[in-house]
């Protein structure tokens, strides 16, 4: 889930599904295009850029993108919990 912005300046959570895209495609390419075309929405650039970096790393290390995303999300959750150690 990501907080996306829409043409009416509203922000709403939108589910994205990460699979194993072609090496030269952005992991959310089709979903981002649909979101913009059908709903007038846009995902935060930080999320788009982070997935670009994770996709690049997955290709370089011959690992599954899904595994890297799951790891990154677990790490982010640990650091976003109030009172959690740095």
C-alpha positions as CSV (number, residue, x, y, z in Angstrom):
1,X,0.0,0.0,0.0
2,X,1.3,3.4,-0.9
3,X,-0.2,6.9,-0.3
4,X,-0.9,8.1,-3.8
5,X,-2.1,11.6,-4.9
6,X,-4.9,12.2,-7.3
7,X,-6.0,15.0,-9.6
8,X,-8.4,16.4,-7.0
9,X,-5.4,16.8,-4.6
10,X,-6.8,13.9,-2.5
11,X,-4.4,11.3,-1.1
12,X,-5.5,7.7,-0.7
13,X,-3.7,4.4,-0.1
14,X,-3.4,2.3,-3.2
15,X,-2.3,-1.3,-3.3
16,X,0.7,-2.2,-5.6
17,X,1.7,-5.7,-6.4
18,X,5.4,-6.5,-7.0
19,X,6.2,-9.4,-9.2
20,X,9.2,-10.4,-11.2
21,X,9.3,-7.9,-14.2
22,X,11.6,-8.0,-17.2
23,X,15.1,-6.8,-16.3
24,X,14.5,-3.6,-18.4
25,X,11.0,-2.8,-17.0
26,X,10.1,-0.9,-13.9
27,X,8.4,-3.2,-11.4
28,X,5.3,-1.0,-11.3
29,X,5.3,0.2,-14.9
30,X,1.9,-1.2,-15.9
31,X,0.3,-0.3,-12.5
32,X,1.6,3.2,-12.5
33,X,0.3,3.7,-16.1
34,X,-3.1,2.4,-15.2
35,X,-3.3,4.5,-12.0
36,X,-2.5,7.7,-14.0
37,X,-4.7,6.9,-17.0
38,X,-7.8,5.5,-15.2
39,X,-7.7,7.3,-11.8
40,X,-5.5,10.4,-12.4
41,X,-3.2,9.1,-9.6
42,X,0.5,9.2,-9.0
43,X,2.6,7.2,-6.6
44,X,5.2,9.0,-4.5
45,X,8.5,9.4,-6.4
46,X,10.4,8.1,-3.5
47,X,8.6,4.7,-3.8
48,X,9.1,4.6,-7.6
49,X,12.8,5.4,-7.2
50,X,13.3,2.9,-4.4
51,X,11.8,0.1,-6.5
52,X,14.0,1.1,-9.4
53,X,17.0,0.7,-7.2
54,X,15.8,-2.6,-5.8
55,X,15.1,-3.9,-9.3
56,X,18.6,-3.0,-10.4
57,X,20.1,-4.7,-7.3
58,X,17.9,-7.8,-8.0
59,X,19.3,-8.1,-11.5
60,X,22.9,-7.5,-10.4
61,X,22.7,-10.1,-7.7
62,X,20.5,-12.6,-9.6
63,X,17.9,-12.6,-6.9
64,X,14.1,-12.2,-6.8
65,X,12.8,-8.7,-6.6
66,X,10.0,-9.9,-4.3
67,X,12.6,-11.1,-1.8
68,X,14.4,-7.8,-1.8
69,X,11.1,-5.8,-1.4
70,X,10.0,-8.0,1.5
71,X,13.3,-7.5,3.2
72,X,13.2,-3.7,2.7
73,X,9.6,-3.6,4.0
74,X,10.6,-5.5,7.1
75,X,13.5,-3.2,7.7
76,X,11.3,-0.1,7.2
77,X,8.7,-1.5,9.6
78,X,11.4,-2.0,12.3
79,X,12.5,1.6,12.0
80,X,9.0,3.1,11.9
81,X,7.8,1.5,15.1
82,X,7.8,4.2,17.9
83,X,10.4,3.4,20.5
84,X,12.2,0.9,18.4
85,X,16.0,1.0,18.5
86,X,17.8,2.7,15.6
